[in-house]
Amino acid sequence: MKRYQNVSLVDLPLSPYDIIIARRLDDGKEDVIRVQVKTARKSVSFTGGTRGGVDREYKSDVKTYTQSPVISDCIVGIRSNQDGTFDLFFIPTVLISYFGTKSKSLGAIEFFKNNYDILENCKNHEYIIDIAKKQGVI
């Protein structure tokens, strides 16, 4: 995310997104993108509000939810590579309802890997849906 100068972690434990990216547009206006970060090994999950790992019995008032454009703009699946680098899979939340699943395998969303055009246009729903159809993602 070094390519964006104004990136901030969200320090609110119950927030449905983890990062805010504020970018200056060509017309001088500012565009704020709400991003949820997910670890991606074989797939990217589109749900939140649950805990994993050792503390699976964690009880909270937070209910499991599926990401949507109402609560975030994009999910970033982060996959670490053996050489110490990372691949970023940018999945606009507008596509989740088209997928009809709670996760997507990395192979099925290869087009989104390190595709910053997708991140920067994730709120342009017509563009995202059109390109996803052309790529056979939906």
C-alpha positions in Angstrom: 0.0 0.0 0.0 3.1 2.2 -0.2 1.8 3.6 -3.5 -0.9 5.5 -1.6 0.4 8.4 0.6 -2.6 8.5 2.9 -3.4 5.1 4.3 -4.5 4.5 7.9 -5.3 1.5 10.0 -8.7 1.7 11.7 -8.3 1.3 15.4 -11.9 0.3 16.1 -12.2 -3.4 17.1 -15.8 -3.8 15.9 -15.3 -1.9 12.6 -16.2 -4.0 9.5 -13.0 -2.7 7.7 -9.4 -2.5 8.7 -7.8 0.2 6.5 -8.8 3.6 5.1 -7.2 4.7 1.8 -7.6 8.4 1.0 -6.5 9.2 -2.5 -6.4 12.5 -4.3 -8.3 12.3 -7.6 -7.3 14.2 -10.8 -10.1 16.7 -10.2 -8.7 17.6 -6.8 -11.3 15.7 -4.8 -10.6 13.0 -2.3 -11.7 9.4 -2.6 -11.9 7.3 0.6 -11.8 3.5 0.2 -12.8 1.3 3.1 -10.8 -1.9 3.0 -11.2 -5.2 4.9 -8.0 -7.3 5.1 -8.1 -11.1 5.0 -5.4 -13.7 5.1 -5.5 -15.7 1.9 -4.0 -19.1 1.7 -6.2 -21.0 -0.7 -9.2 -18.7 -0.7 -10.5 -15.3 0.5 -13.3 -15.3 3.0 -16.0 -12.6 2.7 -17.4 -13.0 6.3 -16.5 -11.2 9.5 -17.6 -11.1 13.1 -16.2 -14.5 14.1 -12.9 -15.5 15.6 -10.5 -18.2 14.4 -7.4 -19.9 15.7 -7.0 -21.0 19.3 -9.8 -18.9 20.7 -12.6 -20.4 18.7 -15.0 -20.4 21.6 -14.9 -16.6 21.9 -18.4 -15.3 22.6 -19.3 -11.8 21.6 -22.3 -9.6 20.8 -21.0 -9.4 17.2 -22.9 -11.5 14.8 -21.3 -13.1 11.7 -21.8 -10.9 8.7 -20.9 -11.0 5.0 -19.1 -8.0 3.5 -21.1 -5.7 1.2 -20.8 -2.2 -0.2 -22.8 -0.9 2.7 -20.0 -1.7 5.2 -16.8 -1.7 3.1 -15.7 -1.1 -0.5 -13.0 -3.7 -1.1 -11.5 -6.9 0.5 -7.8 -7.4 0.2 -6.7 -11.0 0.5 -3.1 -11.2 1.4 -1.1 -14.2 0.4 2.5 -14.6 1.5 5.0 -16.1 -1.0 8.0 -18.2 -0.2 10.4 -15.5 -1.2 9.1 -13.1 1.5 6.9 -11.1 -0.9 3.1 -10.8 -0.8 0.3 -11.0 -3.4 -2.7 -8.8 -2.9 -6.1 -9.9 -4.2 -8.4 -6.9 -4.5 -12.1 -8.0 -4.4 -14.7 -5.3 -4.6 -17.5 -6.0 -2.2 -20.1 -5.3 -5.0 -19.2 -8.7 -6.5 -19.9 -10.7 -3.4 -23.6 -10.9 -4.0 -22.8 -12.1 -7.6 -20.5 -14.9 -6.3 -23.3 -16.3 -4.0 -20.6 -17.8 -1.7 -18.9 -16.8 1.5 -15.4 -17.2 0.0 -13.7 -17.6 -3.3 -10.6 -19.7 -4.2 -7.5 -17.7 -5.3 -7.5 -19.6 -8.6 -11.0 -18.3 -9.4 -10.0 -14.7 -8.7 -6.5 -14.7 -10.3 -7.4 -11.6 -12.4 -7.7 -9.5 -9.2 -4.1 -10.4 -8.0 -2.0 -7.2 -7.6 -4.5 -5.4 -9.9 -4.5 -1.9 -8.4 -6.9 -0.7 -11.1 -9.6 -2.9 -9.4 -8.8 -1.3 -6.0 -8.9 2.2 -7.3 -12.2 1.6 -9.1 -13.9 -0.6 -6.5 -16.7 1.9 -5.9 -17.4 2.2 -9.6 -19.9 -0.7 -9.6 -20.8 -0.6 -13.3 -17.1 -0.8 -14.3 -16.4 -3.6 -11.8 -19.3 -5.7 -12.8 -18.5 -5.2 -16.5 -14.9 -6.2 -16.1 -15.7 -9.1 -13.9 -18.1 -10.4 -16.6 -15.5 -9.9 -19.3 -13.0 -11.9 -17.3 -15.5 -14.7 -16.5 -15.3 -14.0 -12.8 -19.1 -13.6 -12.6 
